[in-house]
Amino acid sequence: MSFFIPSAMAQSAGGAAPAGAGFEWIFLIGFLAIFYLMIWRPQAKRAKEHKSLIGSLAVGDEVVTGGGILGKVKKVTDEFIVLEVGDGHEMKFQKTAVIAALPKGTLKAI
């Protein structure tokens, strides 16, 4: 564990850097690479997919909201959609509440 704590050395006349000076940079670069690959990139991919889902909503699509409500899209505006959640029962939702689109016929099979 002593590689985390650099040892105190008297400065030599030549002013040479300690032997492990590049070791910290390797940890920093490795940490940043892991952060990018495991956190940043997947989150950006999910956000891009959700944005394309929201943009492609059309009348007749079957969707699931964040609250778990299943419904068929009856009306689409810029910010909101109207879902038919039952026989003649309609509810208004923000477009961003939609988390997934279902294959056609899913609601009848349930």
Long-range contacts (C-beta under 8 A, 24 or more apart in sequence): 50-99, 53-98, 53-100, 53-101, 54-95, 54-96, 54-98, 56-101, 57-81, 57-95, 57-98, 57-101, 61-101, 62-101, 62-102, 62-103, 62-104, 62-105, 62-106, 62-107, 63-98, 63-100, 63-101, 63-102, 64-98, 64-99, 64-100, 64-101, 64-102, 65-93, 65-97, 65-98, 65-99, 66-97, 66-98, 66-99, 67-97, 69-93, 70-102, 70-106, 70-107, 70-110, 71-107, 72-107
